[in-house]
Amino acid sequence: MNIAVYCGASVGENAVYAESAVQLGEWLASSGHSLVYGGGKVGLMGIVSNTVLNAGGKVYGVMPQFLVDREIAHDKLTELVITKDMHERKRKMMQLANAYIALPGGPGTLEEISEVVSWGRVGEHQNPCIFFNVGGYYDFVQMFYNKMVEDGFLTAEDLANILFSDDFAEIEAFMANYKAASVRQY
C-alpha cells in the first residue's frame, strides 16, 4: 500500500516527534508499505524518508520545482516527481496514495491533512485519513472535529472515517477495515 505522510520540514522542539518519525518509517517498511511524501531531506520529512530507505523500503517524493531549486529535495529516493506548484503536488500525492497519515507539523501539514479529509467527504478519494497523535499533538484538532459534529458541520459517519492514534496496530486495523462514507449530498 502507498501511504502519504504529511509532516514538518522541521523536527519540532520535543524529541518524541523525531522518534515517532523513525517509528512510522520502520512500521511502513516492515509492513511492506511504500512512503509517498513531500520529497524533502530536512526535518521530520527527512527522518521518515531516510528510515524507510535504510530499511529497504520504497519512497516516492513529490515536490514543486521552486523547492527543488532551494536544494531541499532528497537525492536518494526511489522516485522524485517534480510538479509546477504546491496545488499540483498535493493532488499528485493524493492520487499516488491509498491512505494518508499526518505526523506532527506546522500549518502546511495541518492544511494538507485537512484537505484530504475534506476531499474525501466530496468523493475525490475513498481512503482513510489518520492523525498520528503522538504526545497528544492533535488533541485540539480532534476536539475541533468533535465540535463540528456537535454543531452540525460534520456528520458522525464522516468523523468515524478519521482516526486519531499513535498505535500502529490500531492504525493497521483502521486501514484494513476502512469503509468509505457515502459521498456528501446536498
Salt bridges, closest charged atoms under 4 A:
ASP75 OD1 - LYS76 NZ 3.64
GLU111 OE2 - LYS90 NZ 2.58
GLU115 OE1 - LYS90 NZ 3.61
GLU124 OE1 - ARG91 NH1 3.44
GLU150 OE2 - LYS147 NZ 3.63
ASP151 OD2 - LYS147 NZ 3.10
ASP158 OD2 - ARG121 NE 2.90
GLU172 OE1 - HIS33 NE2 3.38
